[in-house]
Amino acid sequence: MPTLGAYLRELREKSHISLRTLASRVRITPAYLSDIELGRRHPSDRVLADLARALRTTVDDLRRHDPRALMHDIQQRLDHDAGFAQALRRLLSKCETSDDLVRMMEK
């Protein structure tokens, strides 16, 4: 799955929208949009919503590509389930790569 920035670029290019045009539509600078696409910066909720609207997708679709959302979900589970940390450690000790994790889940 591509990162949020790569996915934004992919959607923008599929829509034949230049970086400058998209930045103008969402009221941000082209440099800021470029930084988002390159993974150097993360958009605010407002900018994410404006990007979703301009690219004809949903905020949820964009968030699926943002690792910060995953980290938030993991942190919530760690905060509310004492056994989650131990289970996650056991899982990570058995998986060195994402492919290892996928193979384990498919068993």
TAVEN-V954548 format. One record per residue. RES is the residue in one small letter. PSI is psi in radians with two decimals (999 if undefined). NEAR is the number of other C-alpha atoms within 12 Angstrom. D_CENTER is the distance of its C-alpha to the mean C-alpha in whole Angstrom. Layout:
BEGIN
res=<RES	RES>
psi=<PSI	PSI>
near=<NEAR	NEAR>
d_center=<D_CENTER	D_CENTER>
END
This chain:
BEGIN
res=<m	p	t	l	g	a	y	l	r	e	l	r	e	k	s	h	i	s	l	r	t	l	a	s	r	v	r	i	t	p	a	y	l	s	d	i	e	l	g	r	r	h	p	s	d	r	v	l	a	d	l	a	r	a	l	r	t	t	v	d	d	l	r	r	h	d	p	r	a	l	m	h	d	i	q	q	r	l	d	h	d	a	g	f	a	q	a	l	r	r	l	l	s	k	c	e	t	s	d	d	l	v	r	m	m	e	k>
psi=<2.32	2.75	2.95	-0.84	-0.78	-0.67	-0.72	-0.79	-0.75	-0.83	-0.73	-0.80	-0.66	-0.55	0.01	0.80	2.25	2.80	-0.77	-0.72	-0.80	-0.76	-0.74	-0.72	-0.57	0.14	0.78	2.93	2.66	-0.61	-0.71	-0.76	-0.71	-0.75	-0.65	-0.83	-0.55	-0.03	0.24	-0.45	2.79	2.38	2.62	2.96	-0.68	-0.82	-0.72	-0.76	-0.73	-0.69	-0.77	-0.80	-0.81	-0.53	0.13	0.86	-2.97	2.78	-0.71	-0.68	-0.78	-0.70	-0.46	-0.36	0.05	1.97	-0.34	-0.61	-0.72	-0.75	-0.65	-0.78	-0.77	-0.78	-0.71	-0.74	-0.69	-0.67	-0.44	-0.08	1.83	-0.55	-0.23	-0.73	-0.78	-0.75	-0.72	-0.72	-0.75	-0.75	-0.83	-0.53	-0.37	-0.14	2.07	-0.45	2.93	-0.57	-0.69	-0.75	-0.78	-0.78	-0.72	-0.72	-0.51	-0.25	999>
near=<14	19	23	34	31	23	27	44	29	22	28	29	17	13	17	14	20	21	30	19	21	33	30	20	23	25	20	24	18	19	18	25	36	25	22	29	31	21	23	16	19	27	31	19	16	15	27	33	23	26	40	27	22	25	32	19	21	19	26	17	23	35	30	22	25	31	19	20	20	14	15	14	17	17	17	15	18	18	13	12	14	13	13	18	18	14	15	19	14	14	19	17	13	18	17	15	13	14	12	16	18	15	13	15	12	8	7>
d_center=<9	8	5	4	8	9	8	10	13	13	14	16	18	18	20	22	21	21	19	22	22	19	19	22	21	18	21	19	20	20	19	17	15	15	14	11	11	12	10	13	12	9	10	12	12	15	14	11	13	16	13	13	16	17	15	17	14	13	10	10	9	6	5	5	3	1	5	7	7	8	10	12	13	14	16	18	19	20	22	24	25	27	27	23	23	26	24	21	23	25	23	21	25	25	22	22	19	16	19	21	19	19	23	23	22	24	27>
END
